[in-house]
Amino acid sequence: MLYKIKPRIGGSSSYKVFGNSFTLCLLNWGNEIELYLEASVSKESLSFFFGVEDKKYDELFRNFGREVWSGEARPKSEKHFYFADLSINDVAGIVNSLKILGGLCIGVSSDFSLKEIYSKKLTFLLKQVEKNKGKDYYAFTHILNKRLSDTVLGKIVALSIDENGLKEIERKVNESSNIKLRWKNKKVKDGDFLFEAISPPSLSFWEKATGIANKISWSESALEELLKFPDPSLHRIRFVRGASLPQLISSNIGKGTFRVGSLENGNEFRLSIEDLRRHCYIIGQSGSGKTSFLKLLVHRIKEIEKASIILIDPHGDMAKELAEEIQESLYLHPIKSPFGLNPLDLPEHENREFAISIAIDALLEVFRDALKLVEGAINVKYLLQVVLRYLYSKTNSPTMADLYKTILMLYRGEFIFEKASPDLKKEFDALERMQPQTFISALSRLEPYANDKLLKRITSKTTIDLKKLILPGNITLFSIPKADLGERLSRLIASTIVMRVWFEILARFRANEERKDVFLIIDEFQFISDLPVIETILSEARKYGLYLILAHQHTKQLNEELLQSILTNCAVKVVFTVGGEDIKKLENMDHAFAESVRKALSAIGVGKAVIKIVARPEEDQLPPVLVNIDFIEHVKRRHDIYTFKYAPSI
């Protein structure tokens, strides 16, 4: 591909972004210098470092007028190919000084055949050293050995509107070169011939086979010096203002897409429902705009997609505002718009024993966080596991109070074992031999759920139809503020919601029902991040129609394994203002733009976010972008947010 490129002022650029094979041309049109690049690298990648325009060779040919002359430089001595770097002092200065239309092109190619040719030459030299042929051979082996891993194939081409002008350019290059050059000149007839003249260098089959060395080669360090870009303060070259991240127009347009903000240049930036179907991760400090963005997503999804939206808000303000703005939403608050949610309800399944196993495993993970069960509390976990299995043998909906009372009776020796499986009887016999401290530890954690009126009411009976929550078009807003409920109860409710939604999604799949989209949005996600099911949902839920939108404040709130899983599985990453350590972790969301992401995040303002969308297999990978996020003004459209779409009965 041929591009016209302009340097960015305030940015950093290097020839290394051009790829392994390219030609850079510096052409003087009389009033200014222009840069042209022949490379296979994508325009999107280049746009981060340069202003970029697509060009055609016929167009470039016409810029010269009726004809173009080209001259390709070759070293006069074979030894220069093997043992010396061609250097030309101030290439940009040479082109800038021209009084005629023309310039210089520098071609580079990482041709792996070079290593083979150099290896053959090195083998020959080592044999000469063994034969005591002299010190020169010994010195040459050291030079060549180093160049084996640090050399690329090169090409120097001069271009001019006529033959005399070409010779003038060649003379200037010869005067600035450290080695003697010879030139192969020819008249270029059209765009195709121009492409042939300045295409990146390559070795012919004959050259590879015989090792004939009439080409130019460079070490990486020499190339760095040779390919210095023109400086707008010294040379007549146009430039573009530097930007921390590319200003690309979003490729997401049309049906199923929605605007979330604008780029620095005013172009709108859009996301698509298809993007969100691959999970979304949002991170940002308090007050950075994270909550406003979550509200924006709820409104946008509602506007264009008949999906189910379930929001878990541990602060409460966002859920309340959304309920006031969206008339048809279902607002649930454990106290102000009461609902009940029994964590111990048995999930639906064709095989009841299997359902019991699933429920117990899930509850032990929920209890680990909500009841503060440390990893070493093995006996307490075993006690809970056995008692839960016993309760499930009696009912599909035991309660936290039932769990407490059963363990209390066991502790007091008042428990009368009713008919159950022989295996369960043996397990209960084992419980009787446990230390009292195990029972006390379990009881102290469960006691509030048995005796506190609020906790008992909330956790004893499920009063909402979870099946209806995942029906298309339903918007459910769970307000579970830690300030009103305490952190443990808030965690328990949030964990239970996540588990129950997941169970309903799996039940829908087993029933072979249509897998309509369900978006589960969790703010302050870190407070249930210990749930192992989160990683399961991240890796597997997409095929069942469940998609996560996770938001929290900083990376230290998550363990490293989960953070890596999120960064791997979430195709949409939205980063608001974050601190220094988080910047280091998040700058590599796109390795090619790590430096620019770091710069952008270091100076990002409120209401702005760096957004990275991972491309689908058939798409080109787009770089991260800096977006001014749209703000949805809070407009209260609903007078009584406690009027339910499905009225729960307590």
C-alpha positions in Angstrom: 0.0 0.0 0.0 1.2 3.5 -0.8 0.5 6.2 1.8 1.3 9.9 2.1 2.3 10.5 5.7 2.8 13.6 7.8 4.8 13.7 11.1 3.0 14.3 14.3 4.2 17.2 16.5 4.2 16.2 20.1 4.2 12.5 19.4 6.9 10.0 19.0 7.5 8.0 15.9 10.0 5.4 14.6 10.5 3.6 11.4 9.8 0.4 13.3 6.1 1.0 13.0 6.4 0.5 9.2 6.8 -3.2 9.6 9.5 -5.6 8.3 9.4 -4.5 4.7 8.9 -0.9 3.5 10.2 2.0 1.5 10.2 5.6 2.8 10.5 8.4 0.2 11.3 12.0 1.0 10.3 14.1 -2.0 10.9 17.8 -2.5 8.2 19.5 -4.7 9.9 22.9 -4.6 7.8 24.6 -1.9 7.7 21.7 0.6 8.8 18.1 1.4 6.4 15.3 1.4 6.8 11.8 2.8 5.5 8.7 0.9 5.5 5.2 2.4 5.2 1.9 0.6 4.4 -0.7 3.3 1.9 -3.5 4.1 1.1 -2.0 7.6 -2.5 -0.9 8.1 -3.6 2.7 7.8 -5.1 2.5 11.3 -1.8 1.6 12.9 0.0 4.4 11.1 -2.6 6.9 12.0 -1.4 6.9 15.6 2.0 8.2 14.6 1.3 10.1 11.4 -1.3 11.9 9.5 -2.1 9.3 6.7 -3.7 9.5 3.3 -4.1 6.6 0.8 -2.3 7.3 -2.5 -1.8 5.6 -5.9 1.4 5.3 -7.9 -0.2 6.8 -11.0 -1.0 9.9 -8.9 2.6 10.1 -7.5 3.9 9.7 -11.1 1.8 12.6 -12.3 3.2 14.8 -9.5 6.6 14.7 -11.3 5.1 15.8 -14.6 5.7 13.9 -17.9 8.6 11.7 -16.8 10.6 10.4 -13.9 14.2 9.3 -13.7 15.3 6.8 -11.0 18.8 5.8 -9.9 19.5 2.9 -7.5 22.7 2.9 -5.5 25.0 -0.1 -5.2 28.2 -0.5 -3.2 31.3 -0.5 -5.4 33.0 -3.1 -3.2 31.6 -6.5 -2.2 33.2 -6.1 1.3 30.8 -3.2 2.1 27.9 -5.6 1.8 29.4 -7.9 4.4 31.3 -5.7 6.7 30.2 -2.0 6.6 27.0 0.0 7.1 26.2 2.6 4.5 25.6 5.9 6.2 24.4 9.1 4.5 24.7 12.3 6.6 21.5 14.2 6.9 19.2 12.7 4.3 16.4 15.1 5.2 18.8 18.0 4.8 19.9 16.8 1.3 16.3 16.6 0.1 15.4 19.9 1.7 18.3 21.6 -0.2 17.3 20.4 -3.7 16.4 23.1 -6.3 14.7 20.6 -8.5 11.7 18.2 -8.2 13.0 15.0 -6.7 14.2 13.2 -3.6 15.4 10.0 -2.0 13.8 6.7 -1.1 15.1 4.4 1.5 13.9 0.8 1.3 14.3 -1.8 4.0 13.5 -5.5 4.2 14.1 -8.1 6.9 15.1 -10.8 4.4 15.9 -14.1 6.3 18.1 -15.2 3.4 20.7 -12.7 4.6 21.5 -14.9 7.6 22.2 -17.8 5.3 24.4 -15.8 3.0 26.3 -14.3 6.0 26.6 -17.7 7.6 28.2 -19.1 4.5 30.7 -16.2 4.4 31.4 -16.6 8.1 32.2 -20.3 7.6 34.6 -19.5 4.8 36.4 -16.9 7.0 36.7 -19.2 9.9 38.4 -21.8 7.6 40.8 -19.1 6.5 41.6 -18.3 10.2 42.3 -21.9 10.8 44.8 -21.9 7.9 46.5 -18.8 9.5 45.7 -16.6 6.6 46.1 -13.4 8.7 44.7 -11.1 11.3 42.2 -9.4 8.8 40.2 -12.6 8.5 40.0 -12.9 12.3 38.7 -9.3 12.6 36.2 -9.9 9.8 34.7 -12.9 11.6 33.9 -10.8 14.6 32.1 -8.2 12.5 30.2 -10.7 10.5 29.2 -12.7 13.5 27.5 -9.6 15.0 25.8 -8.7 11.7 24.2 -12.2 11.6 21.4 -11.1 14.0 21.4 -7.4 13.5 21.2 -6.7 9.7 18.5 -5.9 7.2 18.6 -5.6 3.4 18.7 -2.0 2.2 18.0 0.1 -0.9 18.7 3.7 -1.8 16.8 5.2 -4.8 17.1 8.7 -6.1 14.1 10.2 -8.0 14.1 13.3 -10.3 12.1 14.9 -13.1 15.1 14.7 -15.5 18.4 13.0 -15.9 20.5 16.0 -15.0 18.6 16.5 -11.8 19.0 12.8 -11.0 22.8 13.1 -11.3 22.8 16.1 -9.1 21.0 14.2 -6.3 23.4 11.3 -6.8 26.3 13.6 -6.4 25.0 15.0 -3.1 24.5 11.5 -1.8 28.0 10.4 -2.9 29.5 13.4 -1.0 27.6 12.5 2.2 28.2 8.7 2.0 30.8 6.8 3.9 31.4 4.3 1.1 31.8 4.6 -2.6 28.6 4.0 -4.6 27.7 3.2 -8.2 24.3 4.1 -9.6 22.0 2.2 -12.0 19.9 4.8 -13.7 16.8 4.4 -15.8 13.8 6.3 -17.1 10.5 5.5 -15.4 7.6 5.2 -17.8 4.4 5.1 -15.6 3.1 4.3 -12.1 3.8 0.6 -12.4 7.4 1.2 -13.3 7.6 3.7 -10.4 6.3 1.0 -8.0 9.0 -1.4 -9.3 11.7 1.3 -8.8 10.9 2.1 -5.2 9.4 -1.2 -3.9 11.3 -2.7 -0.8 14.5 -4.5 -1.6 14.6 -8.3 -2.1 17.2 -10.9 -3.1 16.7 -12.9 -6.3 16.9 -16.7 -6.3 20.3 -16.4 -8.0 21.6 -14.0 -5.4 20.5 -16.2 -2.6 22.1 -19.3 -4.2 25.4 -17.7 -5.0 25.8 -15.1 -2.3 26.5 -12.4 -4.9 26.7 -9.2 -2.8 25.8 -6.2 -4.9 23.2 -4.9 -2.4 23.2 -2.6 0.5 22.8 -3.8 4.1 22.3 -2.0 7.4 22.5 -2.8 11.1 19.6 -1.6 13.2 21.6 1.2 14.8 22.7 2.5 11.4 19.2 2.4 10.1 17.9 4.4 13.1 20.3 7.2 12.2 19.6 7.1 8.5 15.8 7.1 8.9 15.4 10.3 10.9 12.2 12.1 9.9 12.3 15.7 8.7 12.0 18.3 11.5 9.3 20.9 10.8 11.4 23.5 12.6 14.3 22.9 10.1 12.7 21.6 6.9 9.8 22.7 4.7 7.4 19.9 5.7 3.8 19.9 6.7 2.8 18.2 10.0 -0.2 17.3 12.1 -0.8 18.1 15.7 0.2 15.3 18.0 -2.6 13.4 19.7 -2.3 10.9 22.6 -4.5 8.4 20.7 -5.8 8.0 17.2 -8.7 10.1 16.1 -10.4 7.4 14.1 -14.1 7.4 13.0 -15.7 4.4 14.6 -16.3 1.5 12.2 -19.5 0.7 14.1 -22.3 2.3 12.1 -25.8 1.4 11.1 -28.3 -1.0 12.7 -27.4 -2.3 16.1 -25.0 0.5 16.9 -25.3 3.5 19.2 -23.4 6.7 20.0 -21.5 6.9 23.3 -19.5 10.1 22.7 -17.2 11.9 20.4 -13.5 12.0 19.6 -11.2 15.0 20.1 -11.7 16.0 16.5 -15.5 16.0 16.8 -16.2 12.7 15.1 -18.7 10.6 16.9 -17.7 7.3 18.5 -20.2 4.4 18.5 -20.4 1.0 20.1 -22.5 -1.9 18.8 -24.6 -4.5 20.6 -22.4 -7.0 19.0 -19.4 -5.5 20.9 -21.3 -5.8 24.2 -22.1 -9.4 23.5 -18.5 -10.1 24.1 -18.6 -8.6 27.6 -17.5 -5.1 28.7 -15.1 -4.0 31.4 -15.2 -0.5 32.9 -12.7 0.9 35.4 -12.3 4.4 36.9 -11.9 6.3 40.1 -14.9 7.7 42.0 -16.2 10.8 40.2 -14.5 10.1 36.9 -17.7 9.5 34.9 -18.0 5.7 35.3 -21.6 5.7 36.7 -22.8 8.1 34.0 -21.4 5.8 31.4 -23.3 2.8 32.9 -26.5 4.8 32.8 -25.8 5.7 29.2 -25.4 2.0 28.3 -28.7 1.1 29.9 -30.5 3.8 27.9 -28.8 2.9 24.7 -29.4 -0.8 24.9 -33.0 -0.2 25.8 -33.4 2.1 22.7 -32.1 -0.3 20.1 -32.3 -3.8 21.5 -35.2 -5.7 23.0 -33.0 -7.3 25.5 -33.2 -8.1 29.2 -31.2 -5.7 31.4 -30.4 -6.5 35.0 -28.5 -3.9 37.0 -26.9 -4.5 40.4 -26.1 -1.2 42.2 -24.5 -1.5 45.7 -24.7 2.3 46.2 -28.4 2.8 45.1 -28.3 6.2 43.5 -27.8 5.0 39.9 -30.6 2.4 40.2 -33.0 5.0 41.6 -32.2 7.6 38.9 -32.7 5.0 36.2 -36.0 3.9 37.7 -37.2 7.5 37.6 -36.1 7.9 34.0 -37.4 4.6 32.6 -41.1 4.2 33.3 -41.3 0.5 32.5 -38.4 -0.6 34.7 -38.7 -2.7 37.8 -37.0 -1.1 40.8 -36.2 -3.4 43.7 -34.8 -2.2 47.0 -34.9 -4.5 50.0 -36.4 -1.9 52.3 -38.0 0.9 50.2 -39.5 -1.3 47.6 -39.2 -4.6 49.4 -38.4 -7.9 47.8 -37.2 -11.2 49.1 -34.5 -13.5 47.7 -33.8 -16.8 49.3 -30.1 -17.8 48.6 -30.9 -21.5 49.4 -33.6 -21.9 46.7 -32.9 -25.1 44.7 -32.2 -24.3 41.1 -34.4 -25.9 38.5 -32.9 -29.1 36.9 -34.2 -32.3 35.5 -32.0 -34.3 38.0 -32.7 -33.2 41.5 -29.6 -34.7 43.0 -27.5 -32.9 40.5 -29.3 -29.7 41.3 -28.5 -30.2 45.0 -24.8 -30.7 44.3 -24.8 -27.5 42.1 -26.7 -25.5 44.8 -24.3 -26.6 47.6 -21.2 -25.9 45.7 -22.5 -22.5 44.7 -23.6 -21.6 48.3 -20.3 -22.6 49.8 -18.7 -20.1 47.4 -21.2 -17.4 48.3 -20.8 -18.1 52.0 -17.0 -17.9 51.7 -17.4 -14.2 51.1 -20.8 -13.3 52.7 -20.0 -15.3 55.9 -16.3 -14.5 55.8 -15.3 -18.2 55.7 -11.5 -18.3 55.4 -9.8 -21.0 53.3 -8.7 -22.8 56.5 -12.3 -23.2 57.8 -12.6 -26.7 56.5 -14.6 -28.2 59.3 -17.2 -25.3 59.1 -17.5 -25.8 55.4 -18.1 -29.5 55.9 -20.7 -28.8 58.6 -22.5 -26.5 56.3 -22.3 -28.9 53.4 -23.8 -31.8 55.3 -26.6 -29.8 56.9 -27.5 -28.3 53.6 -27.7 -31.7 52.0 -30.0 -32.8 54.8 -32.3 -29.7 54.4 -32.6 -30.3 50.7 -33.7 -33.8 51.4 -36.7 -32.2 53.1 -37.5 -29.2 50.9 -36.5 -27.3 47.8 -36.5 -24.0 49.7 -34.8 -24.2 53.1 -33.8 -20.9 54.6 -30.8 -19.4 56.3 -32.8 -19.5 59.5 -33.4 -23.3 59.0 -29.7 -23.7 58.5 -29.0 -21.9 61.7 -31.6 -23.8 63.8 -30.4 -27.2 62.5 -26.8 -26.5 63.4 -27.9 -25.1 66.8 -29.8 -28.2 67.6 -26.8 -30.4 66.7 -24.6 -28.3 68.9 -27.0 -28.6 71.9 -27.6 -32.4 71.2 -31.3 -31.8 70.6 -31.3 -32.8 66.9 -33.5 -35.8 66.1 -32.4 -37.3 62.8 -35.4 -38.1 60.6 -35.3 -40.6 57.7 -32.7 -39.9 55.1 -30.1 -41.8 53.1 -27.7 -44.1 55.0 -24.8 -42.1 53.7 -26.2 -38.9 55.1 -26.7 -40.6 58.4 -23.0 -41.5 58.6 -22.1 -37.9 57.8 -24.3 -36.7 60.7 -22.7 -39.2 63.0 -19.3 -37.6 62.0 -20.7 -34.1 62.8 -21.4 -35.2 66.4 -17.7 -35.8 66.9 -16.7 -32.3 65.8 -15.2 -29.8 68.2 -17.7 -27.3 69.7 -15.6 -24.5 68.2 -16.7 -25.6 64.7 -20.4 -25.2 65.6 -19.8 -21.9 67.4 -18.0 -20.6 64.4 -20.9 -21.5 62.0 -23.6 -20.3 64.4 -21.9 -16.9 65.0 -22.0 -16.3 61.2 -25.6 -17.5 60.7 -27.2 -16.0 63.8 -28.2 -12.6 62.3 -30.1 -14.4 59.4 -32.2 -16.2 62.0 -32.9 -13.5 64.5 -32.6 -10.1 62.7 -36.1 -9.3 61.4 -34.8 -7.5 58.3 -32.3 -10.2 57.3 -34.8 -13.0 58.0 -37.5 -11.3 55.9 -35.1 -10.6 53.0 -33.5 -14.1 52.8 -36.4 -16.4 53.7 -38.6 -16.2 50.7 -38.0 -15.3 47.0 -40.8 -12.9 46.0 -39.7 -12.1 42.5 -40.1 -14.2 39.4 -36.5 -14.6 38.2 -37.8 -16.3 35.0 -39.6 -13.0 34.1 -36.4 -11.0 34.7 -34.7 -12.5 31.7 -37.6 -12.1 29.3 -36.8 -9.7 26.4 -37.4 -6.0 27.1 -37.5 -6.3 30.9 -35.3 -3.9 32.8 -34.7 -4.8 36.5 -32.8 -2.4 38.8 -31.5 -3.9 42.0 -30.7 -1.2 44.6 -28.8 -2.9 47.4 -27.0 0.0 49.2 -24.3 -1.1 51.6 -25.1 2.0 53.7 -28.7 0.6 54.4 -28.0 -3.1 54.5 -24.4 -3.5 55.7 -21.7 -4.9 53.5 -22.3 -8.6 54.3 -26.0 -8.6 53.4 -25.4 -6.5 50.3 -22.7 -9.0 49.2 -25.0 -12.0 49.9 -27.9 -10.4 47.9 -25.7 -9.5 45.0 -24.0 -12.9 44.9 -27.4 -14.6 45.0 -28.7 -12.5 42.1 -25.7 -13.4 40.0 -26.0 -17.1 40.8 -29.7 -17.2 40.3 -29.5 -15.4 36.9 -26.9 -17.8 35.8 -29.0 -20.8 36.9 -32.0 -19.4 35.0 -29.9 -18.9 31.9 -28.8 -22.5 32.0 -32.4 -23.7 32.7 -33.5 -21.7 29.6 -30.8 -23.4 27.6 -31.8 -26.9 28.8 -35.4 -26.1 27.9 -34.3 -25.3 24.4 -35.9 -21.8 24.6 -34.7 -18.9 22.4 -31.5 -17.4 23.8 -32.5 -13.7 23.8 -29.9 -11.2 25.0 -29.5 -10.7 28.8 -27.1 -8.0 29.9 -26.0 -8.3 33.6 -24.5 -5.0 34.7 -22.6 -5.0 38.0 -21.3 -1.8 39.5 -18.7 -2.0 42.3 -18.1 -5.4 40.9 -15.2 -6.1 43.2 -17.5 -6.9 46.2 -18.6 -10.2 44.6 -15.4 -10.8 42.5 -14.5 -13.8 44.7 -17.4 -15.8 43.1 -15.8 -18.4 40.9 -18.9 -18.4 38.8 -17.8 -15.0 37.5 -14.9 -16.6 35.5 -17.3 -19.3 34.3 -19.7 -16.7 33.0 -16.9 -14.7 31.4 -15.6 -17.7 29.5 -18.9 -19.6 28.7 -22.0 -17.4 29.1 -21.8 -15.8 25.6 -23.1 -18.9 24.0 -26.1 -18.9 26.3 -27.0 -15.3 25.7 -25.7 -13.8 29.0 -23.3 -10.9 28.8 -21.5 -9.1 31.6 -20.8 -5.4 32.0 -18.5 -5.0 35.0 -17.4 -1.8 36.6 -15.2 -0.9 39.6 -12.6 1.6 40.7 -9.1 0.2 40.7 -7.2 -3.1 39.8 -6.1 -3.8 43.4 -9.7 -4.7 44.2 -9.2 -7.9 42.1 -6.8 -10.7 42.2 -4.3 -10.9 39.3 -5.8 -14.1 37.8 -9.3 -12.6 37.7 -8.1 -9.3 36.3 -6.2 -11.2 33.5 -9.4 -13.2 32.8 -11.4 -10.0 32.5 -8.9 -8.3 30.2 -8.8 -11.5 28.1 -12.5 -12.2 27.8 -14.0 -8.6 27.7 -13.9 -7.3 24.2 -14.8 -3.8 25.2 -12.5 -2.1 27.7 -13.4 1.4 29.0 -10.9 3.2 31.2 -11.7 6.4 33.0 -9.3 8.2 35.4 -7.0 5.7 37.1 -3.9 5.9 39.3 -0.3 5.2 38.5 -0.2 1.4 39.2 -3.4 0.9 37.3 -1.9 2.8 34.3 1.0 0.4 34.2 -1.4 -2.6 34.2 -3.8 -1.1 31.7 -1.4 0.5 29.2 -0.9 -2.9 27.6 -4.5 -3.3 26.6 -3.0 -2.7 23.2 0.8 -3.4 23.1 1.3 -1.5 19.9 0.0 1.7 21.6 1.1 1.2 25.2 3.1 4.4 25.3 0.3 6.5 24.0 -2.3 4.8 26.2 0.0 5.6 29.2 0.2 9.2 28.2 -3.5 9.5 27.6 -4.4 7.9 31.0 -1.9 10.1 32.8 -3.7 13.2 31.8 -7.3 12.1 31.2 -10.1 14.4 32.4 -13.4 13.7 34.1 -16.0 12.5 31.6 -13.3 11.1 29.2 -12.3 7.5 28.7 -9.9 5.5 26.7 -11.9 2.8 24.9 -10.4 -0.3 23.3 -12.6 -2.7 21.3 -11.0 -6.1 20.4 -11.7 -6.8 16.7 -13.6 -9.9 15.7 -11.7 -12.5 13.6 -12.8 -11.0 10.3 -12.0 -7.4 11.2 -8.8 -5.3 11.3 -7.6 -4.5 14.8 -8.4 -0.9 15.7 -6.3 1.0 18.2 -7.6 2.5 21.5 -9.3 5.9 21.2 -9.9 8.7 23.6 -13.6 9.5 23.8 -15.5 12.4 25.4 -18.4 10.4 26.9 -22.0 11.7 26.3 -23.9 12.8 29.4 -27.5 11.9 29.9 -29.2 14.5 32.0 -31.3 13.1 34.8 -35.0 13.7 33.9 -37.5 12.3 36.3 -40.3 10.8 34.2 -41.8 8.5 36.9 -43.4 10.0 40.0 -43.5 6.8 42.0 -40.5 4.5 41.4 -42.0 2.0 43.9 -44.8 1.1 41.5 -43.8 -2.3 40.2 -44.2 -3.9 36.8 -44.4 -7.3 38.7 -45.5 -6.5 42.3 -43.6 -8.7 44.7 -45.5 -10.0 47.7 -43.7 -10.1 51.0 
